[in-house]
Amino acid sequence: MSVFDSISDLYDRSRPHYPSTIFDDLAEMAGLGPSSRVLEIGCGTGQATVDLAPRVGSVLCVEAGTNLAKRAAYNLAGCANVQIVSSRFESYVPEESSFDAVFAATCWHWLDPASRYRHAYECLERAGKLCILTNGHAFPDGFDPFFREIQTCYEATCDSDERRFLWPPLRPDATPDVSPEIQASGFFRNVQVRRTLWHVDYTVEQYIDLLGTYSDHLAMKPQRRADLFTSIRSIAGKRSCPTIRKHYQAILHVAERLDR
């Protein structure tokens, strides 16, 4: 995730915080409370940690990006029960492998698929919980037509493998979760899944900043990315509504550690 470390300030400013109800669901589904010890993978700049920390006893954050970890430490300075360690999760060996939960917010897909489930398993105490939160752009009925309109920008500017969105998109209720993969790992069982549909309103410049934090946009050639953003600004400038409403769908997965 080093690509995000190089834009830590923009990432912190542009990426939205998750709805607090997700963390109420997390605490309920994973049985977390004031005495619970949680290991959080890839905390970024702390967008999830700030809501997780008040609900549990302690949070140990493992963040590979040095700049992201520094920004998280600044943002979470008021959370006395949070500790941040700069390390890749796959190579981190905790002093005590007795966490009640391992939690990953929108970063599980960046981890090594060959070792991530095993390492999470080894960090948990007996009956501990693996908690994976995925979050992506959602297109419910009545979604902002802006996202249909800007497909022409991607088609004109980007190669096919650079286009962010497949069109037409899946409906939120048809978007797959990762529970089959969790079950197939052989390390966890009894997967619970809960979906949350939410939205954020952006000005066009806020939305452009957000796009500038997405890995596929960052991977574009600078001139091509600049041309894309100019084209998107042009379409946004013709709208009667000054804001862009982007829907997200967060999918929370909670699974129990399997006795092996």
C-alpha distance (Angstrom), angle and dihedral (degrees) to the residues before:
residue distance angle dihedral
M1 . . .
S2 3.82 . .
V3 3.80 89.1 .
F4 3.81 88.8 72.6
D5 3.78 93.8 44.7
S6 3.80 90.1 65.4
I7 3.83 91.2 58.0
S8 3.80 99.0 37.4
D9 3.82 95.1 139.7
L10 3.81 93.9 49.3
Y11 3.80 90.2 44.1
D12 3.79 91.3 52.4
R13 3.79 92.8 47.6
S14 3.80 97.9 43.7
R15 3.78 109.6 34.3
P16 3.82 110.8 88.0
H17 3.79 125.7 -126.3
Y18 3.79 115.5 -114.6
P19 3.82 121.4 -108.9
S20 3.81 110.7 -87.5
T21 3.81 90.4 -128.2
I22 3.81 88.6 72.3
F23 3.80 89.6 64.4
D24 3.79 91.4 48.2
D25 3.81 86.3 54.7
L26 3.80 90.9 46.4
A27 3.80 93.0 52.6
E28 3.80 91.7 47.2
M29 3.81 97.6 44.9
A30 3.82 95.5 43.4
G31 3.81 95.7 38.5
L32 3.80 92.9 -121.8
G33 3.79 124.2 166.1
P34 3.81 146.0 147.0
S35 3.80 94.1 -50.2
S36 3.81 98.0 44.0
R37 3.81 121.5 118.9
V38 3.81 114.2 -147.7
L39 3.79 130.1 -170.4
E40 3.80 109.7 -154.6
I41 3.79 118.2 -159.2
G42 3.80 119.1 -146.0
C43 3.77 100.0 -5.5
G44 3.81 91.6 -177.7
T45 3.79 106.6 -165.3
G46 3.81 93.2 -22.6
Q47 3.81 103.6 -90.3
A48 3.80 91.9 143.5
T49 3.79 98.1 28.3
V50 3.79 94.0 63.7
D51 3.82 89.8 62.6
L52 3.79 96.2 36.8
A53 3.82 97.1 51.7
P54 3.85 98.5 65.5
R55 3.81 90.5 53.0
V56 3.82 98.7 54.4
G57 3.79 141.3 43.5
S58 3.81 98.1 -111.9
V59 3.79 141.6 -10.0
L60 3.79 124.6 -152.6
C61 3.81 108.1 -164.3
V62 3.79 119.5 -157.4
E63 3.82 109.7 -162.8
A64 3.81 123.3 173.2
G65 3.80 96.0 -161.9
T66 3.80 113.3 83.8
N67 3.80 94.6 -157.0
L68 3.79 92.5 44.1
A69 3.82 90.1 50.7
K70 3.81 91.1 50.8
R71 3.78 91.7 50.8
A72 3.81 90.7 46.7
A73 3.82 90.4 51.8
Y74 3.80 89.1 53.3
N75 3.81 93.9 46.8
L76 3.80 93.1 45.7
A77 3.81 97.8 42.7
G78 3.79 89.6 116.2
C79 3.81 93.3 55.4
A80 3.80 104.7 87.5
N81 3.81 92.2 -176.6
V82 3.83 94.9 59.8
Q83 3.80 125.2 93.3
I84 3.82 122.5 -176.1
V85 3.80 123.9 -154.1
S86 3.82 123.4 -172.3
S87 3.80 104.8 -134.3
R88 3.78 144.1 105.4
F89 3.78 109.3 -95.9
E90 3.80 93.3 -130.5
S91 3.81 92.0 58.9
Y92 3.81 98.2 37.3
V93 3.80 116.3 109.0
P94 3.81 111.5 -168.3
E95 3.78 119.9 -143.5
E96 3.79 88.7 -124.3
S97 3.80 121.6 27.5
S98 3.76 94.3 -156.1
F99 3.78 106.7 106.0
D100 3.77 119.7 150.5
A101 3.80 90.7 -144.2
V102 3.78 141.7 10.5
F103 3.81 109.8 -150.3
A104 3.81 129.6 -167.6
A105 3.81 121.5 -178.4
T106 3.82 113.5 -161.6
C107 3.79 93.6 -33.9
W108 3.81 107.1 84.1
H109 3.82 91.5 97.7
W110 3.82 89.9 60.4
L111 3.82 92.8 60.4
D112 3.80 126.0 92.7
P113 3.83 105.2 -86.7
A114 3.80 90.4 -152.4
S115 3.79 94.7 62.4
R116 3.81 111.6 14.3
Y117 3.82 98.1 92.9
R118 3.77 94.0 44.3
H119 3.79 92.9 48.6
A120 3.81 92.5 47.9
Y121 3.81 88.5 49.6
E122 3.81 91.2 51.8
C123 3.81 92.4 50.9
L124 3.80 93.7 54.4
E125 3.76 130.5 84.3
R126 3.78 119.4 -128.5
A127 3.84 109.8 -61.2
G128 3.82 89.9 9.9
K129 3.80 118.3 152.7
L130 3.77 133.1 -117.4
C131 3.81 108.9 -148.0
I132 3.80 118.5 -168.1
L133 3.79 121.1 -178.7
T134 3.79 116.9 -167.5
N135 3.77 120.8 -173.2
G136 3.78 130.4 -173.7
H137 3.76 146.9 155.3
A138 3.81 110.4 -71.7
F139 3.78 131.4 -159.8
P140 3.82 110.0 -157.3
D141 3.79 123.3 171.6
G142 3.79 108.3 -65.1
F143 3.82 95.8 23.1
D144 3.79 116.9 168.1
P145 3.85 108.1 -77.1
F146 3.80 87.9 -141.9
F147 3.80 88.7 86.4
R148 3.79 91.9 56.3
E149 3.80 90.6 47.3
I150 3.81 95.5 52.3
Q151 3.80 92.9 55.8
T152 3.81 85.1 87.6
C153 3.82 88.4 59.8
Y154 3.80 91.9 55.9
E155 3.79 92.9 43.6
A156 3.80 92.2 51.5
T157 3.80 97.4 41.4
C158 3.79 109.8 29.9
D159 3.76 138.7 59.8
S160 3.79 113.4 -116.6
D161 3.81 92.2 -102.0
E162 3.82 91.1 53.2
R163 3.80 97.4 56.3
R164 3.75 111.4 113.0
F165 3.79 100.4 -152.7
L166 3.77 132.2 46.4
W167 3.76 109.3 -139.3
P168 2.95 129.8 -110.2
P169 3.82 91.6 29.7
L170 3.78 126.5 -142.9
R171 3.77 119.1 -97.8
P172 3.82 114.1 -106.7
D173 3.81 92.9 -109.2
A174 3.82 90.1 52.0
T175 3.80 95.4 51.3
P176 3.81 107.3 111.2
D177 3.79 122.3 -122.2
V178 3.81 125.8 -146.9
S179 3.80 97.9 -115.1
P180 3.85 93.5 111.1
E181 3.80 89.5 55.6
I182 3.81 92.0 47.9
Q183 3.81 91.3 51.1
A184 3.80 92.1 45.5
S185 3.81 92.0 54.2
G186 3.80 89.9 76.2
F187 3.81 92.2 -138.1
F188 3.82 101.8 86.9
R189 3.79 140.5 41.1
N190 3.82 142.6 -178.4
V191 3.80 95.8 46.1
Q192 3.80 114.3 -162.3
V193 3.81 119.3 -162.3
R194 3.79 129.0 -164.0
R195 3.82 126.9 176.2
T196 3.80 128.3 -151.6
L197 3.80 122.6 -169.0
W198 3.81 114.1 -158.7
H199 3.78 140.8 153.9
V200 3.79 144.1 -147.2
D201 3.81 126.9 -156.2
Y202 3.81 115.6 -137.9
T203 3.76 136.5 -173.8
V204 3.79 110.9 -129.6
E205 3.82 91.9 -101.9
Q206 3.79 91.4 49.1
Y207 3.78 88.8 50.9
I208 3.81 92.1 49.0
D209 3.80 88.7 51.0
L210 3.80 89.1 51.3
L211 3.80 91.5 51.4
G212 3.79 87.3 51.8
T213 3.81 89.3 64.9
Y214 3.81 96.0 54.9
S215 3.78 115.2 103.2
D216 3.81 95.3 -135.4
H217 3.81 91.9 52.4
L218 3.79 91.2 45.7
A219 3.80 88.7 53.0
M220 3.81 92.3 58.9
K221 3.76 121.2 100.7
P222 3.84 107.0 -92.6
Q223 3.81 95.6 -116.8
R224 3.79 92.7 47.3
R225 3.81 90.6 49.6
A226 3.82 90.8 48.6
D227 3.82 90.8 50.2
L228 3.80 90.2 49.7
F229 3.80 92.6 51.4
T230 3.82 91.4 47.7
S231 3.79 89.8 52.7
I232 3.81 92.0 48.5
R233 3.82 90.7 49.3
S234 3.80 89.3 52.3
I235 3.80 93.0 55.0
A236 3.80 92.5 44.0
G237 3.81 90.2 51.3
K238 3.80 91.0 61.2
R239 3.79 94.0 55.2
S240 3.79 121.8 106.1
C241 3.82 90.0 -145.4
P242 3.83 113.8 72.6
T243 3.80 94.1 -151.1
I244 3.79 136.0 63.5
R245 3.80 116.4 -140.0
K246 3.78 112.5 -148.0
H247 3.79 118.5 -171.1
Y248 3.77 121.4 -150.1
Q249 3.77 131.0 -167.3
A250 3.79 117.5 -151.4
I251 3.80 115.5 -163.8
L252 3.79 115.3 -163.7
H253 3.80 118.4 -159.7
V254 3.81 121.6 -170.3
A255 3.81 119.3 -176.5
E256 3.79 132.3 175.7
R257 3.79 122.5 -122.1
L258 3.78 110.1 -106.6
D259 3.79 119.0 -129.4
R260 3.80 104.7 -122.8
